[in-house]
Amino acid sequence: MATAVAARGSRRHRLRYVAERRSVLATLLISPAVLFITALVGIPLALAVYLAFTNARAGSLTGKWVGLANFRTAWNDPIFRGSLWHTAEMTFISQAVVVVCAGLIAHALVHRFHGRWFLRFLILLPWAAPISLTVIGFLWFYDPQASIWNWFLIKLHLVSPLNKPNWLGTPHAAMASIITVQAWRTIPFATVIFLAGISSIPQEVNDASAIDGATGLKKFWYVSLPLQLPIALVAVLFGIIFTATDMVVPYILTNGGPFNSTQMITTWAFTTGINSGNIGEGAAISLFLLPVLAFVAVGMLVFARKAEVT
Amino acid sequence: MTLRRNLFSYGVAIPFAIVLAFPFVWMFVTSLKPEAQVYDPTKVWNFDPTLASYGFLFHHTDYVRWLENSAFVGVLVVLITLVIALPAGYALARLSGRVGRSMGVGIFLTYLVPPTLLFLPLSRVVAQYLHLSDRLWALVVVYPSFTVPFAIWLLMGFFKTIPQELEDAALVDGCTRLGSLVRIVFPISIPGILTVVIFTFSLVINEFVYAITFISSSANRTLPVGVPTDLIRGDLFNWPGIMGAILIPSIPLALIYNAFLNRFIAGFTGGAFR
């Protein structure tokens, strides 16, 4: 009806009614966002892919086309191959821990009880605090001389004071420390997502299971768990993408050391691209994050819809 | 049954809360130690508390400058994000049907593209084409690239919880679509918008990769980069000062997160949570 009126009205009126049409208004409202995202995400992504095939160095956005040379160099470099493995190790172990812990905590926090607000505040701290700062806090936590963690271990007689472990200076211990910090900072976020999932189960389901006699562990296994699976998977996918593509934790804690034993794809790309100025190679290395991104994107497409997240 | 449930809640929540929050307790304790006693093994828990480190932080470092820089970038980025994301979030939640759903998913996916993938080409773009090297404006321009998708996604969820009937009533009463958006929908979604503001701001405060790539001089750094790069000079770590620097933004942020958590969850699940 609005368009009928417009057809009869003057030109000025017609213009006003154009914005009434759903398609026009929708396009108007969405286009700034689409333009912005294309400019700041799409184009740099394409640029990153392009740079990976050139020998660009710091100070320029172009270089000679070198085909797959950067990829070949990277693949022949044992440090790079190590970084692939380390990234996978860090991601999967930390996220396995996160899923279990977050699931437990979410179930504990779902119902009201005295002190829930305060406990929730404490549990949220690792996620709320700026990540680069908390990682520095862990530099001190794991300090070779004054580590409070070693202090505890010594008090519990698990470690001798003469043989204090150097959590950031020994290859496997450093990896364990990074995995711990990644799990520590992700658990609150995963808990929140789990909480969202649990809360979205309608009360009717709970009532029905109570009527049918399903309680406690039985109810959890046959009723709650299947219903929460989609959002649990969303939490895992978020965790994977944020951990695998994270640079802050390994960069500040160990900067890839000791002896490149904790070098990740992200830190190695940063070192190669920015510190050594080898932009082409750095871009090639960072492109190895794309399979992770694709995997997570597909997973999200499948499960986020089921979990009503998008 | 409630007793068993409460026992479970306390039995799980308390140990985890202790484990997750303990590093902050230790940070707080360290921040109160005089520098000379930090490495003293006899004075781990019984030391002479002092606020000297906080004084050092505020008077002898660029810490306040970094706080200001982060606040400056944060406020501007939040404004830009709202201007772009509010209309888009509304349009995607209401007006677009199937095309809209795919676009919504597409925008959600761009949030997953990591800065560690884009920082190299963006560093060159910022330096060569925008000439914004070492300027905070570089961050103001680049940060919306990840805050906008995140905000659109959250806002989509919030707008879906607002019943269509409200807008239809406004339309029947003679309001234009744009008018109903501005006069009916936005005022009701203020809690949701506030939540988006808070989490967007925290995304800005957390960002490290772009900040360390684009900004090089100490006075122009933002908070998450200034502390690791400038408070740690070679081998000299002023641990009490550093710990204080960490706690000052963290505690308020955690308090605010906790206060807005239920709304965040509501936006996240798009109204499935009631």
HADDOCK unambig.tbl for C-alpha pairs under 7 A between the chains (distance, minus, plus):
assign (segid A and resid 20 and name CA) (segid B and resid 176 and name CA) 6.85 0.50 0.50
assign (segid A and resid 20 and name CA) (segid B and resid 177 and name CA) 6.03 0.50 0.50
assign (segid A and resid 22 and name CA) (segid B and resid 95 and name CA) 6.20 0.50 0.50
assign (segid A and resid 26 and name CA) (segid B and resid 91 and name CA) 5.25 0.50 0.50
assign (segid A and resid 26 and name CA) (segid B and resid 95 and name CA) 6.06 0.50 0.50
assign (segid A and resid 26 and name CA) (segid B and resid 96 and name CA) 6.72 0.50 0.50
assign (segid A and resid 29 and name CA) (segid B and resid 87 and name CA) 4.93 0.50 0.50
assign (segid A and resid 29 and name CA) (segid B and resid 88 and name CA) 5.16 0.50 0.50
assign (segid A and resid 29 and name CA) (segid B and resid 91 and name CA) 6.18 0.50 0.50
assign (segid A and resid 30 and name CA) (segid B and resid 87 and name CA) 6.60 0.50 0.50
assign (segid A and resid 30 and name CA) (segid B and resid 88 and name CA) 4.29 0.50 0.50
assign (segid A and resid 30 and name CA) (segid B and resid 91 and name CA) 6.49 0.50 0.50
assign (segid A and resid 32 and name CA) (segid B and resid 84 and name CA) 6.09 0.50 0.50
assign (segid A and resid 33 and name CA) (segid B and resid 84 and name CA) 5.52 0.50 0.50
assign (segid A and resid 33 and name CA) (segid B and resid 85 and name CA) 6.48 0.50 0.50
assign (segid A and resid 33 and name CA) (segid B and resid 88 and name CA) 6.41 0.50 0.50
assign (segid A and resid 37 and name CA) (segid B and resid 145 and name CA) 5.98 0.50 0.50
assign (segid A and resid 40 and name CA) (segid B and resid 142 and name CA) 6.88 0.50 0.50
assign (segid A and resid 40 and name CA) (segid B and resid 145 and name CA) 5.48 0.50 0.50
assign (segid A and resid 41 and name CA) (segid B and resid 145 and name CA) 6.28 0.50 0.50
assign (segid A and resid 44 and name CA) (segid B and resid 118 and name CA) 5.82 0.50 0.50
assign (segid A and resid 44 and name CA) (segid B and resid 121 and name CA) 5.67 0.50 0.50
assign (segid A and resid 44 and name CA) (segid B and resid 122 and name CA) 6.15 0.50 0.50
assign (segid A and resid 45 and name CA) (segid B and resid 118 and name CA) 6.03 0.50 0.50
assign (segid A and resid 47 and name CA) (segid B and resid 121 and name CA) 6.01 0.50 0.50
assign (segid A and resid 48 and name CA) (segid B and resid 118 and name CA) 6.61 0.50 0.50
assign (segid A and resid 48 and name CA) (segid B and resid 121 and name CA) 5.66 0.50 0.50
assign (segid A and resid 60 and name CA) (segid B and resid 124 and name CA) 6.83 0.50 0.50
assign (segid A and resid 61 and name CA) (segid B and resid 124 and name CA) 5.99 0.50 0.50
assign (segid A and resid 105 and name CA) (segid B and resid 12 and name CA) 6.33 0.50 0.50
assign (segid A and resid 105 and name CA) (segid B and resid 13 and name CA) 6.03 0.50 0.50
assign (segid A and resid 108 and name CA) (segid B and resid 8 and name CA) 6.40 0.50 0.50
assign (segid A and resid 108 and name CA) (segid B and resid 9 and name CA) 4.06 0.50 0.50
assign (segid A and resid 108 and name CA) (segid B and resid 12 and name CA) 6.22 0.50 0.50
assign (segid A and resid 108 and name CA) (segid B and resid 13 and name CA) 6.12 0.50 0.50
assign (segid A and resid 109 and name CA) (segid B and resid 9 and name CA) 6.39 0.50 0.50
assign (segid A and resid 113 and name CA) (segid B and resid 6 and name CA) 6.94 0.50 0.50
assign (segid A and resid 119 and name CA) (segid B and resid 13 and name CA) 6.79 0.50 0.50
assign (segid A and resid 119 and name CA) (segid B and resid 14 and name CA) 6.91 0.50 0.50
assign (segid A and resid 119 and name CA) (segid B and resid 17 and name CA) 6.05 0.50 0.50
assign (segid A and resid 120 and name CA) (segid B and resid 258 and name CA) 7.00 0.50 0.50
assign (segid A and resid 121 and name CA) (segid B and resid 254 and name CA) 6.38 0.50 0.50
assign (segid A and resid 121 and name CA) (segid B and resid 255 and name CA) 6.49 0.50 0.50
assign (segid A and resid 121 and name CA) (segid B and resid 258 and name CA) 5.74 0.50 0.50
assign (segid A and resid 122 and name CA) (segid B and resid 17 and name CA) 5.48 0.50 0.50
assign (segid A and resid 122 and name CA) (segid B and resid 21 and name CA) 5.43 0.50 0.50
assign (segid A and resid 123 and name CA) (segid B and resid 17 and name CA) 5.01 0.50 0.50
assign (segid A and resid 123 and name CA) (segid B and resid 20 and name CA) 5.92 0.50 0.50
assign (segid A and resid 123 and name CA) (segid B and resid 21 and name CA) 6.56 0.50 0.50
assign (segid A and resid 124 and name CA) (segid B and resid 254 and name CA) 6.31 0.50 0.50
assign (segid A and resid 125 and name CA) (segid B and resid 21 and name CA) 6.51 0.50 0.50
assign (segid A and resid 125 and name CA) (segid B and resid 254 and name CA) 5.44 0.50 0.50
assign (segid A and resid 126 and name CA) (segid B and resid 20 and name CA) 6.67 0.50 0.50
assign (segid A and resid 128 and name CA) (segid B and resid 250 and name CA) 6.61 0.50 0.50
assign (segid A and resid 128 and name CA) (segid B and resid 253 and name CA) 5.85 0.50 0.50
assign (segid A and resid 128 and name CA) (segid B and resid 254 and name CA) 4.97 0.50 0.50
assign (segid A and resid 128 and name CA) (segid B and resid 257 and name CA) 6.81 0.50 0.50
assign (segid A and resid 129 and name CA) (segid B and resid 250 and name CA) 4.30 0.50 0.50
assign (segid A and resid 129 and name CA) (segid B and resid 253 and name CA) 6.58 0.50 0.50
assign (segid A and resid 129 and name CA) (segid B and resid 254 and name CA) 6.68 0.50 0.50
assign (segid A and resid 130 and name CA) (segid B and resid 205 and name CA) 6.49 0.50 0.50
assign (segid A and resid 130 and name CA) (segid B and resid 206 and name CA) 4.73 0.50 0.50
assign (segid A and resid 130 and name CA) (segid B and resid 224 and name CA) 6.80 0.50 0.50
assign (segid A and resid 130 and name CA) (segid B and resid 250 and name CA) 6.64 0.50 0.50
assign (segid A and resid 131 and name CA) (segid B and resid 206 and name CA) 6.02 0.50 0.50
assign (segid A and resid 132 and name CA) (segid B and resid 208 and name CA) 6.94 0.50 0.50
assign (segid A and resid 132 and name CA) (segid B and resid 224 and name CA) 5.61 0.50 0.50
assign (segid A and resid 133 and name CA) (segid B and resid 224 and name CA) 6.27 0.50 0.50
assign (segid A and resid 133 and name CA) (segid B and resid 246 and name CA) 5.40 0.50 0.50
assign (segid A and resid 134 and name CA) (segid B and resid 246 and name CA) 6.75 0.50 0.50
assign (segid A and resid 136 and name CA) (segid B and resid 228 and name CA) 6.87 0.50 0.50
assign (segid A and resid 137 and name CA) (segid B and resid 27 and name CA) 6.66 0.50 0.50
assign (segid A and resid 137 and name CA) (segid B and resid 243 and name CA) 6.60 0.50 0.50
assign (segid A and resid 146 and name CA) (segid B and resid 39 and name CA) 5.78 0.50 0.50
assign (segid A and resid 184 and name CA) (segid B and resid 20 and name CA) 6.67 0.50 0.50
assign (segid A and resid 196 and name CA) (segid B and resid 265 and name CA) 5.47 0.50 0.50
assign (segid A and resid 196 and name CA) (segid B and resid 269 and name CA) 6.69 0.50 0.50
assign (segid A and resid 196 and name CA) (segid B and resid 273 and name CA) 6.88 0.50 0.50
assign (segid A and resid 199 and name CA) (segid B and resid 273 and name CA) 5.85 0.50 0.50
assign (segid A and resid 200 and name CA) (segid B and resid 272 and name CA) 5.51 0.50 0.50
assign (segid A and resid 200 and name CA) (segid B and resid 273 and name CA) 4.57 0.50 0.50
assign (segid A and resid 245 and name CA) (segid B and resid 114 and name CA) 6.18 0.50 0.50
assign (segid A and resid 245 and name CA) (segid B and resid 116 and name CA) 6.39 0.50 0.50
assign (segid A and resid 248 and name CA) (segid B and resid 208 and name CA) 6.92 0.50 0.50
assign (segid A and resid 266 and name CA) (segid B and resid 116 and name CA) 6.17 0.50 0.50
assign (segid A and resid 279 and name CA) (segid B and resid 120 and name CA) 6.90 0.50 0.50
assign (segid A and resid 283 and name CA) (segid B and resid 120 and name CA) 6.67 0.50 0.50
assign (segid A and resid 286 and name CA) (segid B and resid 116 and name CA) 6.95 0.50 0.50
assign (segid A and resid 286 and name CA) (segid B and resid 117 and name CA) 5.44 0.50 0.50
assign (segid A and resid 287 and name CA) (segid B and resid 117 and name CA) 6.67 0.50 0.50
assign (segid A and resid 293 and name CA) (segid B and resid 113 and name CA) 6.89 0.50 0.50
assign (segid A and resid 297 and name CA) (segid B and resid 109 and name CA) 6.31 0.50 0.50
assign (segid A and resid 308 and name CA) (segid B and resid 269 and name CA) 5.90 0.50 0.50
assign (segid A and resid 308 and name CA) (segid B and resid 270 and name CA) 6.84 0.50 0.50
assign (segid A and resid 309 and name CA) (segid B and resid 268 and name CA) 6.11 0.50 0.50
assign (segid A and resid 309 and name CA) (segid B and resid 269 and name CA) 4.77 0.50 0.50
assign (segid A and resid 309 and name CA) (segid B and resid 270 and name CA) 6.30 0.50 0.50
assign (segid A and resid 310 and name CA) (segid B and resid 105 and name CA) 6.60 0.50 0.50
